[in-house]
Structures are given as structure tokens and as C-alpha cells.
Amino acid sequence: MSDDQLVSKPALDIEGAAIRLKPVVTHTPLQYNANLSRKYQCRVYLKREDLQIVRSYKLRGAYNMMSQLTPDQLAKGVVCASAGNHAQGFAYSCKKLNVKGVVFMPIPSPQQKVSQTKMFGEHFVEVKLVGDTFDDTAKAAKEYTIANGMTFIPPFDHPFIMAGQGTVGVEILNDYNELRSELGSDLRDTPIDYIFVPVGGGGLSAGVGYYFKQHSPTTKVVGLEPEGAPSMLTALKEGHPVELEQIDNFVDGAAVKRVGDHTFAICKDVIDDMHLVPEGKICSTILQMYNEEAIVVEPAGAMSIAVLDDYVDQIKGKTIVCIVSGSNNDIARMQEIKERSLIYEGLKHYFLIRFAQRPGALKDFVNKVLGPEDDITRFEYIQKHNKEAGPALVGLELKSNKDYEVLIENMKRYHINYNEINKNDNIYGYLV
């Protein structure tokens, strides 16, 4: 795609969206966080969209677009394709507007998300489970929309959607201006220096960035993507949206193969920096926020806090806002979240080990190779029919990541035949 094929930068009526949304959405708090502020020696405020009615900001865009449809369009009904937060915001909007809505979700969607969507939409919403992948689901949804003369409500790539998401920025600046009047004289004129925004398809970053560049132009807008789905970063480097061949779907609220044309047209002008956040770091942050703050965040919602370690020098002494974009985190995922966190922190390691074919080999491994606080969390022979000669999958959890070097030295000293599989995504994916 050449530059002359790019869509033009759309105008966003964010103030109008704020008026339309005021009676519908929760005005979520902008909360000062003492622990994070102390840790990073700055002033950290959390925009708590995890406390939104549907537990994410997605309601804002869906309702803003649907409320501007004509009576005839509303009478014919609306359609969306989503496996998560957009579906729930869409469903709630259908109920508030008394509109028939059809939600297409992939067949493997967690039952929790299907149930939540039905709960928010009640009898106004029908859920159709179609396709094994989101691409299949989205295609079926659009075909259904055309065949039934209905209106498709996209998750991010529409000016009305972006304007709705941009109302997050309106609330942030309004609330911060009120707080400033309560601060001491030395801080009263202090602007927001950084705002950290999760990026999926780009609707939130486009809307919030657009509003901030108009009303707080000195604020640096930092967009955040998971390492496994760098769609916006790739688009900015290439100068146009690019469809990635593969992505890691773990951060489901911010993992898209291709950002929107309209969102890109705005984001390329309003995002000052794009940064990738490792999925493991996101998992550690989810656990940290739960244990230390009693805040439940979904992976996408944790990115704005997870990234602070990478900006520690830039934000020192500054005022920053982290948008906590949502809290729709399935409890069934917590074991995977803990696992990814431990691996990222260097505390969990998996090996394929061929033990010497002699009596006492396993006993020597436990007594001589492992440290006093190392723990075997998994032991499984890979070849069930040939345990004598086949390799064993061994999972080890360490007390400190510094113990890893000692472990490897002991492996070599005692001539252990091992292969570490943490760093091989394919083998790890098959065996663990």
C-alpha cells in the first residue's frame, strides 16, 4: 500500500461522544497509586476502566456508534464479531437502546465470555458460535450483516468508535485538572507528562491520543503492544497497516493481526512512542496488581503498568497516567499466567534429560545437581514404552533466578545430558 492509498485522517467528535455517553457509562476514577509512585519516584495515576460497567472501555465506542444510527438502521438490527470485550460492550449497548443484536463468536470461545455477553445483552442479543478462528467468525458476521440488511459495528476501525474510546481522555483531563487545584502551589501547574495506552486495533490509542494532542499537547502518548502481536509498531515502521502472518493471542484484548486503516491514520500522528511488552512481564504484573493492590486486570489492561520498568529514567519526577483498560480475566487462565510469569522471571525451567542408564542416576540428580531450594514440579518420561533409555521432561522451580547458573554448572559438572526447552517455542508448545 502506497501513501496515496492511505485513508485520510478522520475528524473525531469526542466532546459530542462524551455528552452521548454520560448517562450510559460509568465515569471511572483517576486514582493516585502510592505504591507505584514510590517505586518509580514519580506521580502515577491509574485510569480505572477495569471498573467500567462491562469491565472495559469497549462500551464507549460501541454505544457511541449505535446511538448515532438512524431509526431505520436500528429497527433492522446490528451485528458484531468479537470473542471478548467488544462483544460485551456491544451487548450492553443493545439492551440500553432496545435494539436487536447478533454477536458472532468463535466456537472455541471460553464459556465465561459467552455467558457474560448474554448477561449484558439479555433477550436483546443472540450469540452465534461460528468458525474456529476469529477471521472465520468475522467473515461470517459480515456476510450475515449484508444478507439481513443489518449494520455492522466494528471493534475499532470507525470514527464513531474511536470518538467513543476517546472519551477516556476527556475524563482523564477533566479529573486531573480538578486534582491540580487541590495540589500544592509547586505542582498546580504540572501537566501530565506521559500517558501509557494499550494498543490492539488502535481505537483507544487513536481516540485518546487525538484528544490529548488537542488539549494537552506536551503530554507524550506512549502506545503499548504485546511482543507477540506488534501490529501497530510494524505499521508505523512500514508507513501503512500490515497483516502479520502469525501472532501470539495470549494478550487477547490487544492481539490483532492488522490495525485499522482509520486508526492508523490518526495513530501515526498522535503516538509519540511505541513500545513492546513481553507477555511474561504482563503476567508478572497481573499477579503483582492482584497481590499488592487487590486489583484484577486482564493482560491488555496490565500493559500500561508492566511497561514502567522500561521507562524508569524518563518518568522519574514526572506525572504519568496508566490506562488500565479492562478486567475481563477468566479465572481459568490463572495457572497459565503464573507459569508464564515464573518463566519470564527466570524461576521456572523445563529440560529434556537423558539420565545415565545405571542404578541411582535419578537419586544423584536430586542430591547433587539440584540446589537445596530447587523444586521438581514436573517429571514425565516422554517415551512411555521405553523409560530405560528415553528422555524425561523435567520441570524445575527455583527460589531465585540466580540459582539458574548454579544449576547449569552442576548439570555440566555431573555430565547430565540435557536440553533446555524454555527457549524453543515449538518444543515447549508441544510438550508443556
N, C-alpha and C positions, 0 to 999 in steps of 0.2 A: 504494500500500500504506500503510495507516494503522499507527500504532504498535501498536494492539491486534492487528494481524495478524502482527507480527513473531514469529519463533520465540524461545523463552526461551533464556537464556544457558546452554549445556550445561556440566556439570562435566567436567573433563578429568583422567583418571588418568595423569598424566605420570610419576610415580615408578614406577608399575606398568609403563608402557611402557618405561622405562629398563631395568628388570630383564629384560623380554622381549627387548629388542633387544641387550643386552650381548654375547651370544655371536654375533651376526649382523653388526652394523655395525662399522665402524672408528671408534674414539674419535679423532676428528680433532683436531689440535693447535690450541691457542690461542696464536698466535705474536705476540710483540712485534715491531713493524716500526720499525726505527731511522730509515729514510728519511722515512716519513710522519710519525713523531713529531717529527723535527727540523723538517720543513717546516711543520707546524701548531702547533708548540710545545706539544705535549701528549703523552700516552701512548696510542699507537694499538696495539691488538691485533687481529689478524685471526683470525676463526674459520674454519678452512680446510676447509669442506665440499666444496671442489673436490677434496680428497684422499680423499673417500669412495669406497667400493668401486665404485659405479656413477657416480662423479664428480658426485654431487649429493646433497642431503639427502633426496630424494624416497623413497629406500628405507625410511626410518624410518617414515613414515606407512603405506605400503603393507604392509610386513611386520607392523606392529603391528595393523592391522585384520585381515589374513588369518590371523594366528596366533590370533585370538580367534573365528574361525568354528567352528561345530560340525563334528564328523566327517562328518555327512551333507552339510553345505554344501560342505565341502572335496572330498568324493567327487564331487559334481556339477560342480565346477569354478568358475572365476572369470573375469570379463571386465573389461577396462578400455578406455577410449578415450583416446588420447594420441598426440601427434606428437613427444614428446621425453622429458624426464627421468622423468616418471611411468611411462611405458611400460617404461623400463629398470629402475627400482626394482621395479615390478610383476613383470617377467620374472625378476629375480634372486630375488625372494621365492617365486615359483612353484617354482623349482629347489630352493631351500632347504627348502621344505615338501613337495616331491614332489607338487605339485598341477598339474592341467591348467589352463592359462590361455590365453585368447584375447585378443589385442591388436588393436584396431581403430585403424588409422592412415589419415589422408587420402592419397589417391592421389598428390598432389604431394610427399609427404614425402621428404626427402633420403635417398638410398640408405644413407648413412652411419648415419643414425638407425635405419633398418630393420635393418641388419646388426648394429648394437650391441645392439638389442633381442633379436634371435635369438641372439647370442653369449651374453648374460647368462642367457637362459632355456633355451638348448639345446633338447632334444627335449620339454621340458615346455610350450613355448609355440608357439602358432600365430599368425602375423601375417596379418591380413586388411586389404587396402588397399581402402577404401570411401569414396566421396564426394570432392568437390573441396574442401570446406571442413570445418573441424573440427566445425561444427554438424551437418553431414550425417553425419559419422563418428560423433559421439556419439549421434545419434538411432538409427543403425543398430545400434550396440553395445547400447543399452538394449533395443531390440526383440529382438535376438538373445538377450540375457540372459533375458528373460521367456519367450521361445519354448522355451528349452532348460533352464529351471528352474535357472539358474546364479546366482551372486552378483556384483553389480556393485561394483567397487572404485573409488570416485570419486577424483579427483585432490586434492581439498581439503575438500569440504564434508561432513565427518562427524567426530563427536567422537573416534573412534579414530584417524583420520588426523591431526587436529590434535594429539592427545596424542603421537603418534609424532614429529611435527615438533618438538614442544615439548621433546623430549629434547636438542635442540641447546642449549637454555637450561640444562638440567641440567649438561651438560658444561662450558659456559662458566663457570658459577658455581663448580662444583667445582674446575676448573682455576685459576680466578682466586684462589680462597681459598687454594689451595696456593702460588701465586705470592706472595701477600701476605705469607706467613710468611717468605719469602726477601728481602723488600724492607727497606729501611732503616726505622728507627723512625718517621720522619716520614711514610712512605707506607703503613705497615702497616694503618692504619685507613681507608685511602682506598677508597671504594666505586667501582663502575662508574658513571660519571656519565651516559653516553649509550650506547645500543646502536642501531645502524642496521641495519634489517631490510628486505630486498626484499619487495615485496608483489605477488602475482599474484592468485590467488583468495582468498588470506588465510590459508591453512593454517599457514604458517610463522610469520607475524606473530601469529596468534591463539595458537598454542601457546607460542611464546617469550614473548610479552607476558603471557600468563596466568601462566606460571611466574615471571617476573620480578616481577610485581606482588605475588605471594605471598612471594617470598624476597629480593627486592631492590627494595622499593617506591620508593626515592628515585631509581632509575635512570629516565631519560627514554627512552621507547621511541619511536623515530622510524621510521615506515613510509615506504618509497620506491617510487614508481611511475614508469614512463617517461612523458614528456609526452604521448605518443600514445595512452596507454591509462589514463586517470585513473579507473579503475572504483571503487576504494575511496574516493578523495577525493570523488568525486561522491556515493557512497552516504552518506558521513559528512555531507556538506552537506545532502542530501535527507532524511536520517533513516532511510533504508532502501535496500536494493540496487536499482540501476537498470541496465537493459541499455542500453549505449551503442550508438548506431547504427553507428558506424564506429570502428575502432581501427587504429593502426599496429602491425603484427605483428613489427616488427624485433626487439624485445626479447622473443623468443618464450617465454622462461621466466617472463615477468611481464606478458604482454599478454592479458587476458581481457576480454570484453565485460561480464560481470556477476560480481561477487564472490558468494560463497556466503551463504546465509541464516544458517547456524550460525557461519561465520567472522565475519560482520558482527556478530552478537550479542555476540561476545567482543571483536572489534577496537574497537568503538565505546567500550568501557570501558577498554581497556588501551593503546591507541595515544595517545601524548601529542601527536604532531605528524605530519602527512602532508606529504610533500614530493615534487614532481615533478622528475625529472631529464631534461634534454634528451638525445635519442638520440645526437646528435653528441658531447656531453660523455662519454657512456658509451663511445663508440668511442675517443675520445682516451685514456680511462683503460685500456681493454683494451690498447692499444699501449704505454702507459706501463708497465703492470704486466709486460708481456712483455719490454720492452727493459731496464727498470731492475731488476726483481725476478726475472725468469725464471719468472713465474707466468702460466699460461694460464687466463683467466677467460672465461666466457660473458657475454653482455650483461647478463643479470639479476644475475649474480654480481659485476659491476663497479659496480653502482649504489651500494653502500654505501661505496665509496671515492670514486667520482665526486662524491658529494654533499658531501664535506668542505670544498670551497672555499666552499660556501654557508653553512657553519656555523663558519667560521674564528674569528669573535669569540666565539661561545658555547663552543667546545671548548678554547680556549686554557687551558693549565694543568690540563686535566681528564683523566680516564681514560675512554677510549671503546673500544667493540668494534664492528668492522665484520664482518658475516656475509658471507663470500664463498661464495655459495650453490651454485655449480657451475662446472664447466669443460668442459661439452659444447659446444665451439665448433667447428663444421665449418671446416676449413682453406679450403674453397672460398669462404667468406664474407669472407676477409681483405681482398680488394680493395675490397669494399663498405664494410667497416669503416674502411679507410684513407680512402676517398673521403668518407664521412660526417664523419670526424674533420677532414679538411682544410677542408671547407666550414664546419663549426662553428667552427674556429679562424680563419676568415677568410682562408685561404690558397688556396682553390680557388674559382674563379668561372666561371660559364658565361654567355655572351652570344649573342644573335641579332644579327648585324651585317649591315647592307646597305652594302657597300662602294660608293664612288663609281664610276660607270661610266667610268673613264679608265685609261689605262696607268699603272702604278706605284702604284696605290692601296693594294694589299696591302703593297708594299715600304715605303711611307710609314708604314703602320700599325705594322709591325715596328720600323722605325728611329726613329720619332718618338713614337709613343704608348706603346709598351712600354718599361718600365724595363730597365736593363742585366741584371737578375737575374730578370726575369719570363720565364716559360717557357710556350710554347704546347703544351699536352698533347693537344689535340684540335682538328681543323679539318675541317669537313664541310659541303659545300653541301647545304642542305635540299631544294632543287628540282633533282633530278639532270638534268632535261631543259632547265633554264634557268639555268645557272650565271652568265650575264652579269648578270641582274637579280635573281635570288633571294637570300634571306638565307643566311648561313653560320653554322653553330653553331661557336662558338669557346670552347674551354676553356682557362683560364689558371691557372697555379700561381705564386703569389708567394712570395718569400723571407720576407717579413714582412707581417703584416696591415696595418701602417702604409703599405705601398706601395699599398693599395687606393685611398686618397684621391687619390694622385698619378695613378694610372691613370685614374680618373674625370675628373679635371681635364684630363688630356691628351685624353681622348675628346671632351670639350666644346670644348677649345681648337682641335682639328683637325676639328671638326664631323662626328664619327663618328656615324652613325645606328645606335643600339644599343638593345637591350632586355635587361636582366639577368633571367635566368630562375631563378636560385637560389631566389628568394623566392616563386616561383609553383609550388606543389607539382604542379599539374596539368600544366603545360607541361614542367616538369622531369621528371616521371614519364614523359611520352610520348617526350621527345627524348633524355634522358640515361640 
